[in-house]
């Protein structure tokens, strides 16, 4: 099971304050964190040498060098290992992102240069005015800026080539230089264990008071232990168990010492039943979340939409997402069923934003899908509701063709119905009235039929928007399309 972290600012009881307005725990942290930082930096440098890291040997080395206990040294090693692993993963991710951006830039350049080449070839013909096919990129002039679209495209190609060169230079540097690890100051980790009292031998917390064991290097100044009242971690649904390992993290932020405790959460009563008894499918979009409740037979019983406002600030966006997640959890509790959502990855699309339109880039950059999924997963797990993910392939076209007109749904509600049925492992066969327009092959997956149908619908030009699916009573135009192709 994954761990959960609760955070809060350290309490400052009046009876614990000294002459300068600090508690004994804050004074201890101010003295211990520089030692911790120095030990972590040395550990990181040794790990980056790549000579083989022996944890037992290095733990002993830290104890002798810095005068800390074994548990304090374990916190140093864990913090250093996390920093090194994070830096290496970030370097790999950075290189991969730049490579994909360069690839997208190359594809755009190839397409643009070919477009310009074909346009020049077209106008080089003698009787191009009488051509039946026409030019794919006809020459035109802007009266305001007094330049042609060809000049504008050549200017864009020039800038893209400069950008591609820059990508390649950065990639060459990143692949040659060593990884640099940043170690923040004013923080300390103390790792716990489930075999120790209160889940941690060094930090022992009874629910109100925290006792921190002082390392040998600071015993002359603070004694063997430092005690302080920190109180509880108030939560609407508190899953902090009395037993089990607890890892403590002390850090300085915005002029205040804060404390965080990581732990394995206690189990909650399961509210949702098995997905075989029904589920709620959701389709997440930048402007709304469509949901549909499906019964045990896969039939639609209820549907709705949760509106989302775009262009909000970070705090407002966070509050809006939390509110939407709570509405979904209330629906799941009402129907006592799990929630099924689509598993999306926008990494590749965000790497192509420079080659897409401004409107698309603004929409995709402002959509906090990962934040929405993370908060939804956290809120549902706290309430005993299961969250399932499915592949969203062809969910939109299936919902538009099969369920939009049948139930009179919005497009996101129809897609949510498909996602819910997919979570219940129900197949979405193509309607019998449409099998004549696609090439049926029993050896292929049913998604291949939907892929063929989707291409034909786009090629026809009859259905220009999603509202057209309501007014479309038959699909004869697809048959006419086959005749024209023949």
One Martini backbone bead per residue (centre of mass of N, CA, C, O) as a GRO file, in nm:
protein
  486
    1UNK     BB    1   0.099   0.034   0.019
    2UNK     BB    2   0.069   0.352   0.015
    3UNK     BB    3   0.170   0.652   0.128
    4UNK     BB    4   0.117   0.912   0.373
    5UNK     BB    5   0.111   1.277   0.415
    6UNK     BB    6   0.140   1.493   0.694
    7UNK     BB    7   0.100   1.850   0.749
    8UNK     BB    8   0.259   2.111   0.960
    9UNK     BB    9   0.298   2.348   1.180
   10UNK     BB   10   0.469   2.435   1.436
   11UNK     BB   11   0.428   2.466   1.754
   12UNK     BB   12   0.404   2.766   2.000
   13UNK     BB   13   0.420   2.754   2.306
   14UNK     BB   14   0.455   2.975   2.556
   15UNK     BB   15   0.606   2.783   2.770
   16UNK     BB   16   0.851   2.725   2.534
   17UNK     BB   17   0.956   3.001   2.515
   18UNK     BB   18   1.211   3.207   2.477
   19UNK     BB   19   1.374   3.508   2.457
   20UNK     BB   20   1.352   3.480   2.115
   21UNK     BB   21   1.085   3.304   2.039
   22UNK     BB   22   1.178   2.997   2.089
   23UNK     BB   23   1.191   2.674   2.075
   24UNK     BB   24   1.367   2.394   2.142
   25UNK     BB   25   1.310   2.255   1.870
   26UNK     BB   26   1.399   2.492   1.687
   27UNK     BB   27   1.687   2.508   1.793
   28UNK     BB   28   1.765   2.220   1.714
   29UNK     BB   29   1.708   2.242   1.407
   30UNK     BB   30   1.910   2.479   1.356
   31UNK     BB   31   2.160   2.288   1.445
   32UNK     BB   32   2.107   2.014   1.271
   33UNK     BB   33   2.066   2.083   0.962
   34UNK     BB   34   2.365   2.147   0.883
   35UNK     BB   35   2.464   1.859   0.939
   36UNK     BB   36   2.269   1.715   0.749
   37UNK     BB   37   2.353   1.860   0.488
   38UNK     BB   38   2.652   1.774   0.487
   39UNK     BB   39   2.597   1.466   0.486
   40UNK     BB   40   2.433   1.457   0.224
   41UNK     BB   41   2.647   1.573   0.032
   42UNK     BB   42   2.855   1.348   0.078
   43UNK     BB   43   2.670   1.114  -0.009
   44UNK     BB   44   2.613   1.211  -0.295
   45UNK     BB   45   2.907   1.219  -0.396
   46UNK     BB   46   2.956   0.915  -0.353
   47UNK     BB   47   2.724   0.807  -0.534
   48UNK     BB   48   2.828   0.958  -0.805
   49UNK     BB   49   3.092   0.779  -0.848
   50UNK     BB   50   3.018   0.461  -0.887
   51UNK     BB   51   3.168   0.245  -0.657
   52UNK     BB   52   2.975   0.149  -0.462
   53UNK     BB   53   2.717   0.110  -0.221
   54UNK     BB   54   2.757   0.081   0.135
   55UNK     BB   55   2.543   0.120   0.384
   56UNK     BB   56   2.687   0.016   0.639
   57UNK     BB   57   2.954   0.168   0.603
   58UNK     BB   58   2.831   0.458   0.576
   59UNK     BB   59   2.690   0.467   0.847
   60UNK     BB   60   2.949   0.451   1.014
   61UNK     BB   61   3.084   0.701   0.896
   62UNK     BB   62   2.869   0.909   0.989
   63UNK     BB   63   2.888   0.858   1.292
   64UNK     BB   64   3.193   0.938   1.320
   65UNK     BB   65   3.195   1.220   1.171
   66UNK     BB   66   2.905   1.357   1.309
   67UNK     BB   67   2.778   1.235   1.573
   68UNK     BB   68   2.560   1.011   1.501
   69UNK     BB   69   2.318   0.800   1.470
   70UNK     BB   70   2.181   0.544   1.298
   71UNK     BB   71   1.904   0.684   1.245
   72UNK     BB   72   2.017   0.946   1.133
   73UNK     BB   73   2.178   0.811   0.901
   74UNK     BB   74   1.933   0.692   0.755
   75UNK     BB   75   1.815   0.969   0.679
   76UNK     BB   76   2.052   1.060   0.506
   77UNK     BB   77   2.048   0.829   0.297
   78UNK     BB   78   1.754   0.862   0.202
   79UNK     BB   79   1.782   1.155   0.104
   80UNK     BB   80   2.013   1.105  -0.100
   81UNK     BB   81   1.877   0.889  -0.273
   82UNK     BB   82   1.634   1.060  -0.358
   83UNK     BB   83   1.799   1.286  -0.499
   84UNK     BB   84   1.947   1.109  -0.708
   85UNK     BB   85   1.704   0.970  -0.842
   86UNK     BB   86   1.561   1.231  -0.926
   87UNK     BB   87   1.787   1.349  -1.105
   88UNK     BB   88   1.800   1.111  -1.307
   89UNK     BB   89   1.502   1.119  -1.397
   90UNK     BB   90   1.507   1.414  -1.497
   91UNK     BB   91   1.720   1.374  -1.715
   92UNK     BB   92   1.569   1.162  -1.881
   93UNK     BB   93   1.313   1.334  -1.925
   94UNK     BB   94   1.454   1.573  -2.064
   95UNK     BB   95   1.569   1.420  -2.305
   96UNK     BB   96   1.304   1.304  -2.411
   97UNK     BB   97   1.161   1.573  -2.459
   98UNK     BB   98   1.368   1.694  -2.659
   99UNK     BB   99   1.353   1.468  -2.870
  100UNK     BB  100   1.047   1.505  -2.930
  101UNK     BB  101   1.065   1.803  -3.011
  102UNK     BB  102   1.260   1.755  -3.247
  103UNK     BB  103   1.078   1.561  -3.401
  104UNK     BB  104   0.842   1.758  -3.439
  105UNK     BB  105   1.009   1.971  -3.590
  106UNK     BB  106   1.092   1.792  -3.830
  107UNK     BB  107   0.806   1.728  -3.930
  108UNK     BB  108   0.724   2.020  -3.987
  109UNK     BB  109   0.949   2.085  -4.190
  110UNK     BB  110   0.884   1.869  -4.398
  111UNK     BB  111   0.595   1.967  -4.456
  112UNK     BB  112   0.656   2.265  -4.531
  113UNK     BB  113   0.861   2.215  -4.762
  114UNK     BB  114   0.667   2.049  -4.935
  115UNK     BB  115   0.450   2.262  -4.972
  116UNK     BB  116   0.636   2.468  -5.115
  117UNK     BB  117   0.731   2.286  -5.346
  118UNK     BB  118   0.449   2.224  -5.471
  119UNK     BB  119   0.369   2.517  -5.525
  120UNK     BB  120   0.600   2.581  -5.723
  121UNK     BB  121   0.534   2.353  -5.923
  122UNK     BB  122   0.255   2.454  -5.999
  123UNK     BB  123   0.345   2.752  -6.103
  124UNK     BB  124   0.543   2.629  -6.334
  125UNK     BB  125   0.318   2.590  -6.499
  126UNK     BB  126   0.161   2.708  -6.774
  127UNK     BB  127  -0.161   2.601  -6.712
  128UNK     BB  128  -0.256   2.659  -6.401
  129UNK     BB  129  -0.542   2.797  -6.436
  130UNK     BB  130  -0.666   2.502  -6.561
  131UNK     BB  131  -0.658   2.346  -6.315
  132UNK     BB  132  -0.838   2.097  -6.134
  133UNK     BB  133  -0.688   2.068  -5.850
  134UNK     BB  134  -0.494   2.270  -5.760
  135UNK     BB  135  -0.361   2.441  -5.486
  136UNK     BB  136  -0.259   2.366  -5.160
  137UNK     BB  137  -0.068   2.655  -5.163
  138UNK     BB  138  -0.169   2.941  -5.225
  139UNK     BB  139  -0.102   3.246  -5.331
  140UNK     BB  140  -0.075   3.524  -5.096
  141UNK     BB  141  -0.170   3.855  -4.969
  142UNK     BB  142  -0.091   4.105  -4.728
  143UNK     BB  143  -0.199   4.431  -4.695
  144UNK     BB  144  -0.084   4.511  -4.417
  145UNK     BB  145   0.224   4.365  -4.437
  146UNK     BB  146   0.329   4.307  -4.728
  147UNK     BB  147   0.298   3.979  -4.755
  148UNK     BB  148   0.337   3.655  -4.812
  149UNK     BB  149   0.278   3.326  -4.731
  150UNK     BB  150   0.557   3.234  -4.824
  151UNK     BB  151   0.726   3.422  -4.650
  152UNK     BB  152   0.612   3.328  -4.381
  153UNK     BB  153   0.698   3.029  -4.409
  154UNK     BB  154   1.003   3.081  -4.439
  155UNK     BB  155   1.033   3.213  -4.162
  156UNK     BB  156   0.939   2.966  -3.999
  157UNK     BB  157   1.156   2.773  -4.103
  158UNK     BB  158   1.397   2.929  -3.996
  159UNK     BB  159   1.314   2.913  -3.691
  160UNK     BB  160   1.297   2.604  -3.675
  161UNK     BB  161   1.595   2.549  -3.736
  162UNK     BB  162   1.701   2.697  -3.491
  163UNK     BB  163   1.549   2.525  -3.284
  164UNK     BB  164   1.672   2.252  -3.366
  165UNK     BB  165   1.965   2.327  -3.306
  166UNK     BB  166   1.918   2.383  -3.007
  167UNK     BB  167   1.828   2.103  -2.926
  168UNK     BB  168   2.091   1.957  -3.011
  169UNK     BB  169   2.281   2.110  -2.822
  170UNK     BB  170   2.147   2.037  -2.553
  171UNK     BB  171   2.168   1.729  -2.586
  172UNK     BB  172   2.476   1.713  -2.603
  173UNK     BB  173   2.523   1.828  -2.318
  174UNK     BB  174   2.343   1.636  -2.141
  175UNK     BB  175   2.505   1.368  -2.238
  176UNK     BB  176   2.797   1.474  -2.113
  177UNK     BB  177   2.711   1.572  -1.848
  178UNK     BB  178   2.672   1.558  -1.530
  179UNK     BB  179   2.481   1.510  -1.266
  180UNK     BB  180   2.290   1.735  -1.072
  181UNK     BB  181   2.248   1.784  -0.716
  182UNK     BB  182   1.995   1.904  -0.506
  183UNK     BB  183   2.030   2.028  -0.165
  184UNK     BB  184   1.842   2.120   0.073
  185UNK     BB  185   1.796   2.328   0.322
  186UNK     BB  186   1.644   2.309   0.619
  187UNK     BB  187   1.652   1.979   0.671
  188UNK     BB  188   1.499   1.661   0.805
  189UNK     BB  189   1.544   1.307   0.836
  190UNK     BB  190   1.343   1.038   1.001
  191UNK     BB  191   1.351   0.706   1.013
  192UNK     BB  192   1.136   0.440   1.046
  193UNK     BB  193   0.974   0.158   1.232
  194UNK     BB  194   0.755  -0.105   1.313
  195UNK     BB  195   0.947  -0.222   1.561
  196UNK     BB  196   0.902   0.048   1.698
  197UNK     BB  197   0.826   0.274   1.910
  198UNK     BB  198   0.603   0.483   1.755
  199UNK     BB  199   0.766   0.413   1.471
  200UNK     BB  200   1.018   0.565   1.632
  201UNK     BB  201   1.319   0.609   1.798
  202UNK     BB  202   1.368   0.928   1.773
  203UNK     BB  203   1.053   0.983   1.709
  204UNK     BB  204   0.815   1.034   1.971
  205UNK     BB  205   0.458   1.005   1.931
  206UNK     BB  206   0.139   1.039   2.129
  207UNK     BB  207  -0.049   1.284   1.972
  208UNK     BB  208   0.103   1.555   2.107
  209UNK     BB  209   0.393   1.468   2.184
  210UNK     BB  210   0.744   1.530   2.108
  211UNK     BB  211   1.033   1.311   2.100
  212UNK     BB  212   1.377   1.396   2.054
  213UNK     BB  213   1.670   1.254   1.972
  214UNK     BB  214   1.986   1.346   2.041
  215UNK     BB  215   2.274   1.378   1.918
  216UNK     BB  216   2.596   1.366   2.033
  217UNK     BB  217   2.689   1.652   1.911
  218UNK     BB  218   2.427   1.799   2.095
  219UNK     BB  219   2.412   1.718   2.404
  220UNK     BB  220   2.559   1.963   2.544
  221UNK     BB  221   2.310   2.166   2.457
  222UNK     BB  222   2.021   1.965   2.477
  223UNK     BB  223   2.065   1.686   2.543
  224UNK     BB  224   1.901   1.384   2.490
  225UNK     BB  225   1.622   1.549   2.480
  226UNK     BB  226   1.336   1.682   2.291
  227UNK     BB  227   1.048   1.860   2.391
  228UNK     BB  228   0.712   1.888   2.229
  229UNK     BB  229   0.425   2.052   2.130
  230UNK     BB  230   0.215   1.958   1.828
  231UNK     BB  231  -0.009   1.774   1.812
  232UNK     BB  232  -0.231   1.713   1.577
  233UNK     BB  233  -0.369   1.594   1.256
  234UNK     BB  234  -0.613   1.753   1.111
  235UNK     BB  235  -0.890   1.556   0.982
  236UNK     BB  236  -1.174   1.440   0.848
  237UNK     BB  237  -0.991   1.185   0.753
  238UNK     BB  238  -0.814   0.989   0.973
  239UNK     BB  239  -0.522   0.759   0.887
  240UNK     BB  240  -0.358   0.764   1.151
  241UNK     BB  241  -0.186   0.537   1.315
  242UNK     BB  242  -0.062   0.411   1.615
  243UNK     BB  243   0.083   0.218   1.435
  244UNK     BB  244   0.374   0.201   1.279
  245UNK     BB  245   0.556   0.350   1.056
  246UNK     BB  246   0.743   0.672   1.100
  247UNK     BB  247   0.826   0.949   0.900
  248UNK     BB  248   1.026   1.235   0.951
  249UNK     BB  249   0.982   1.591   0.846
  250UNK     BB  250   1.191   1.873   0.855
  251UNK     BB  251   1.103   2.220   0.765
  252UNK     BB  252   1.169   2.535   0.605
  253UNK     BB  253   0.886   2.773   0.564
  254UNK     BB  254   0.804   3.089   0.552
  255UNK     BB  255   0.935   3.137   0.848
  256UNK     BB  256   0.870   2.816   0.919
  257UNK     BB  257   0.835   2.539   1.098
  258UNK     BB  258   0.791   2.207   0.976
  259UNK     BB  259   0.583   1.903   0.977
  260UNK     BB  260   0.619   1.556   0.863
  261UNK     BB  261   0.423   1.250   0.816
  262UNK     BB  262   0.493   0.917   0.722
  263UNK     BB  263   0.254   0.654   0.624
  264UNK     BB  264   0.057   0.376   0.669
  265UNK     BB  265  -0.257   0.346   0.616
  266UNK     BB  266  -0.549   0.287   0.733
  267UNK     BB  267  -0.819   0.116   0.697
  268UNK     BB  268  -1.124   0.130   0.522
  269UNK     BB  269  -1.441   0.116   0.458
  270UNK     BB  270  -1.604  -0.042   0.212
  271UNK     BB  271  -1.840   0.097  -0.015
  272UNK     BB  272  -1.779  -0.032  -0.272
  273UNK     BB  273  -1.854  -0.245  -0.501
  274UNK     BB  274  -1.846  -0.435  -0.742
  275UNK     BB  275  -1.829  -0.377  -1.084
  276UNK     BB  276  -2.056  -0.593  -1.158
  277UNK     BB  277  -2.291  -0.396  -1.011
  278UNK     BB  278  -2.159  -0.136  -1.108
  279UNK     BB  279  -2.095   0.209  -1.233
  280UNK     BB  280  -1.890   0.506  -1.277
  281UNK     BB  281  -1.847   0.700  -1.552
  282UNK     BB  282  -1.576   0.916  -1.669
  283UNK     BB  283  -1.531   1.233  -1.853
  284UNK     BB  284  -1.245   1.427  -1.902
  285UNK     BB  285  -1.244   1.785  -1.928
  286UNK     BB  286  -1.167   2.115  -1.926
  287UNK     BB  287  -1.499   2.203  -1.887
  288UNK     BB  288  -1.572   1.896  -1.794
  289UNK     BB  289  -1.763   1.626  -1.620
  290UNK     BB  290  -1.873   1.328  -1.729
  291UNK     BB  291  -2.147   1.115  -1.614
  292UNK     BB  292  -2.225   0.751  -1.563
  293UNK     BB  293  -2.469   0.518  -1.462
  294UNK     BB  294  -2.427   0.163  -1.434
  295UNK     BB  295  -2.552  -0.130  -1.433
  296UNK     BB  296  -2.519  -0.475  -1.430
  297UNK     BB  297  -2.611  -0.468  -1.757
  298UNK     BB  298  -2.509  -0.180  -1.887
  299UNK     BB  299  -2.719   0.035  -1.815
  300UNK     BB  300  -2.862   0.335  -1.812
  301UNK     BB  301  -2.960   0.545  -1.511
  302UNK     BB  302  -2.745   0.790  -1.494
  303UNK     BB  303  -2.671   1.147  -1.544
  304UNK     BB  304  -2.403   1.403  -1.593
  305UNK     BB  305  -2.256   1.735  -1.506
  306UNK     BB  306  -1.938   1.896  -1.438
  307UNK     BB  307  -1.838   2.205  -1.410
  308UNK     BB  308  -1.552   2.385  -1.558
  309UNK     BB  309  -1.330   2.640  -1.507
  310UNK     BB  310  -1.127   2.837  -1.693
  311UNK     BB  311  -0.849   3.039  -1.607
  312UNK     BB  312  -0.750   2.991  -1.329
  313UNK     BB  313  -0.606   2.996  -1.053
  314UNK     BB  314  -0.444   2.785  -0.856
  315UNK     BB  315  -0.633   2.796  -0.606
  316UNK     BB  316  -0.902   2.783  -0.763
  317UNK     BB  317  -0.844   2.521  -0.913
  318UNK     BB  318  -0.815   2.344  -0.663
  319UNK     BB  319  -1.099   2.394  -0.546
  320UNK     BB  320  -1.256   2.289  -0.794
  321UNK     BB  321  -1.146   2.000  -0.793
  322UNK     BB  322  -1.234   1.919  -0.509
  323UNK     BB  323  -1.537   1.961  -0.556
  324UNK     BB  324  -1.565   1.753  -0.787
  325UNK     BB  325  -1.463   1.506  -0.625
  326UNK     BB  326  -1.689   1.519  -0.409
  327UNK     BB  327  -1.924   1.473  -0.601
  328UNK     BB  328  -1.829   1.193  -0.696
  329UNK     BB  329  -1.824   1.060  -0.415
  330UNK     BB  330  -2.127   1.100  -0.357
  331UNK     BB  331  -2.223   0.921  -0.591
  332UNK     BB  332  -2.078   0.661  -0.502
  333UNK     BB  333  -2.224   0.641  -0.228
  334UNK     BB  334  -2.512   0.631  -0.337
  335UNK     BB  335  -2.447   0.369  -0.540
  336UNK     BB  336  -2.221   0.179  -0.441
  337UNK     BB  337  -1.964   0.245  -0.639
  338UNK     BB  338  -1.737   0.262  -0.864
  339UNK     BB  339  -1.481   0.436  -1.049
  340UNK     BB  340  -1.437   0.519  -1.398
  341UNK     BB  341  -1.145   0.606  -1.580
  342UNK     BB  342  -0.925   0.759  -1.781
  343UNK     BB  343  -0.603   0.692  -1.925
  344UNK     BB  344  -0.388   0.963  -1.944
  345UNK     BB  345  -0.133   1.106  -2.186
  346UNK     BB  346   0.030   1.435  -2.250
  347UNK     BB  347   0.330   1.433  -2.324
  348UNK     BB  348   0.334   1.428  -2.640
  349UNK     BB  349   0.147   1.677  -2.684
  350UNK     BB  350   0.324   1.888  -2.520
  351UNK     BB  351   0.573   1.852  -2.724
  352UNK     BB  352   0.373   1.992  -2.973
  353UNK     BB  353   0.288   2.297  -2.917
  354UNK     BB  354   0.463   2.459  -3.134
  355UNK     BB  355   0.287   2.303  -3.378
  356UNK     BB  356   0.041   2.433  -3.261
  357UNK     BB  357  -0.206   2.606  -3.160
  358UNK     BB  358  -0.286   2.841  -2.927
  359UNK     BB  359  -0.554   2.726  -2.827
  360UNK     BB  360  -0.454   2.438  -2.773
  361UNK     BB  361  -0.220   2.511  -2.582
  362UNK     BB  362  -0.392   2.656  -2.367
  363UNK     BB  363  -0.580   2.421  -2.301
  364UNK     BB  364  -0.363   2.201  -2.225
  365UNK     BB  365  -0.203   2.371  -2.008
  366UNK     BB  366  -0.477   2.433  -1.823
  367UNK     BB  367  -0.497   2.119  -1.779
  368UNK     BB  368  -0.528   1.937  -1.464
  369UNK     BB  369  -0.521   1.613  -1.480
  370UNK     BB  370  -0.318   1.503  -1.270
  371UNK     BB  371  -0.446   1.655  -1.031
  372UNK     BB  372  -0.726   1.529  -1.057
  373UNK     BB  373  -0.641   1.232  -1.024
  374UNK     BB  374  -0.497   1.256  -0.751
  375UNK     BB  375  -0.738   1.370  -0.585
  376UNK     BB  376  -0.942   1.150  -0.652
  377UNK     BB  377  -0.781   0.914  -0.532
  378UNK     BB  378  -0.761   1.027  -0.243
  379UNK     BB  379  -1.065   1.073  -0.177
  380UNK     BB  380  -1.165   0.782  -0.239
  381UNK     BB  381  -0.978   0.623  -0.044
  382UNK     BB  382  -1.091   0.768   0.219
  383UNK     BB  383  -1.401   0.643   0.135
  384UNK     BB  384  -1.397   0.349   0.005
  385UNK     BB  385  -1.329   0.396  -0.310
  386UNK     BB  386  -1.297   0.274  -0.620
  387UNK     BB  387  -1.037   0.317  -0.874
  388UNK     BB  388  -1.056   0.297  -1.223
  389UNK     BB  389  -0.873   0.215  -1.526
  390UNK     BB  390  -0.885   0.292  -1.880
  391UNK     BB  391  -0.889   0.273  -2.211
  392UNK     BB  392  -0.989   0.551  -2.433
  393UNK     BB  393  -1.031   0.413  -2.692
  394UNK     BB  394  -1.297   0.526  -2.888
  395UNK     BB  395  -1.508   0.655  -2.686
  396UNK     BB  396  -1.626   0.890  -2.848
  397UNK     BB  397  -1.731   0.746  -3.110
  398UNK     BB  398  -1.908   0.541  -2.965
  399UNK     BB  399  -2.092   0.745  -2.819
  400UNK     BB  400  -2.192   0.897  -3.075
  401UNK     BB  401  -2.311   0.648  -3.236
  402UNK     BB  402  -2.475   0.478  -3.002
  403UNK     BB  403  -2.576   0.699  -2.747
  404UNK     BB  404  -2.659   0.987  -2.816
  405UNK     BB  405  -2.942   0.929  -2.957
  406UNK     BB  406  -3.067   0.715  -2.769
  407UNK     BB  407  -3.041   0.913  -2.486
  408UNK     BB  408  -2.970   1.218  -2.513
  409UNK     BB  409  -2.666   1.303  -2.498
  410UNK     BB  410  -2.381   1.410  -2.424
  411UNK     BB  411  -2.065   1.357  -2.524
  412UNK     BB  412  -1.941   1.305  -2.234
  413UNK     BB  413  -2.163   1.107  -2.139
  414UNK     BB  414  -2.121   0.895  -2.362
  415UNK     BB  415  -1.824   0.839  -2.291
  416UNK     BB  416  -1.881   0.753  -1.996
  417UNK     BB  417  -2.046   0.504  -2.071
  418UNK     BB  418  -1.816   0.355  -2.215
  419UNK     BB  419  -1.616   0.351  -1.978
  420UNK     BB  420  -1.796   0.194  -1.783
  421UNK     BB  421  -1.830  -0.060  -1.962
  422UNK     BB  422  -1.525  -0.118  -1.979
  423UNK     BB  423  -1.493  -0.165  -1.669
  424UNK     BB  424  -1.708  -0.422  -1.707
  425UNK     BB  425  -1.620  -0.583  -1.967
  426UNK     BB  426  -1.774  -0.456  -2.217
  427UNK     BB  427  -1.862  -0.474  -2.534
  428UNK     BB  428  -1.829  -0.270  -2.851
  429UNK     BB  429  -2.022  -0.314  -3.094
  430UNK     BB  430  -2.105  -0.268  -3.401
  431UNK     BB  431  -2.356  -0.176  -3.565
  432UNK     BB  432  -2.548  -0.342  -3.797
  433UNK     BB  433  -2.592  -0.082  -3.990
  434UNK     BB  434  -2.249  -0.060  -4.025
  435UNK     BB  435  -2.113  -0.327  -4.141
  436UNK     BB  436  -2.128  -0.250  -4.456
  437UNK     BB  437  -1.894  -0.003  -4.423
  438UNK     BB  438  -1.700  -0.233  -4.325
  439UNK     BB  439  -1.421  -0.439  -4.269
  440UNK     BB  440  -1.465  -0.760  -4.171
  441UNK     BB  441  -1.255  -0.914  -3.905
  442UNK     BB  442  -1.236  -1.174  -3.678
  443UNK     BB  443  -0.916  -1.144  -3.601
  444UNK     BB  444  -0.984  -0.869  -3.506
  445UNK     BB  445  -1.038  -0.607  -3.334
  446UNK     BB  446  -1.304  -0.399  -3.273
  447UNK     BB  447  -1.135  -0.132  -3.305
  448UNK     BB  448  -1.088  -0.154  -3.615
  449UNK     BB  449  -1.379  -0.074  -3.692
  450UNK     BB  450  -1.378   0.206  -3.554
  451UNK     BB  451  -1.147   0.314  -3.723
  452UNK     BB  452  -1.283   0.297  -3.998
  453UNK     BB  453  -1.533   0.469  -3.928
  454UNK     BB  454  -1.389   0.726  -3.845
  455UNK     BB  455  -1.256   0.780  -4.122
  456UNK     BB  456  -1.520   0.795  -4.290
  457UNK     BB  457  -1.655   1.030  -4.143
  458UNK     BB  458  -1.428   1.237  -4.199
  459UNK     BB  459  -1.432   1.200  -4.516
  460UNK     BB  460  -1.728   1.286  -4.589
  461UNK     BB  461  -1.838   1.579  -4.450
  462UNK     BB  462  -2.126   1.560  -4.310
  463UNK     BB  463  -1.992   1.545  -4.026
  464UNK     BB  464  -1.887   1.844  -3.851
  465UNK     BB  465  -2.026   1.777  -3.571
  466UNK     BB  466  -2.171   1.658  -3.282
  467UNK     BB  467  -2.468   1.746  -3.351
  468UNK     BB  468  -2.500   1.566  -3.612
  469UNK     BB  469  -2.574   1.294  -3.461
  470UNK     BB  470  -2.874   1.365  -3.404
  471UNK     BB  471  -2.976   1.409  -3.719
  472UNK     BB  472  -2.877   1.127  -3.785
  473UNK     BB  473  -3.060   0.845  -3.927
  474UNK     BB  474  -2.837   0.762  -4.140
  475UNK     BB  475  -2.555   0.583  -4.340
  476UNK     BB  476  -2.553   0.621  -4.663
  477UNK     BB  477  -2.302   0.805  -4.719
  478UNK     BB  478  -2.096   0.574  -4.685
  479UNK     BB  479  -2.179   0.419  -4.940
  480UNK     BB  480  -2.123   0.651  -5.141
  481UNK     BB  481  -1.824   0.668  -5.074
  482UNK     BB  482  -1.746   0.388  -5.188
  483UNK     BB  483  -1.833   0.449  -5.483
  484UNK     BB  484  -1.640   0.689  -5.529
  485UNK     BB  485  -1.376   0.531  -5.473
  486UNK     BB  486  -1.431   0.317  -5.709
   0.00000   0.00000   0.00000
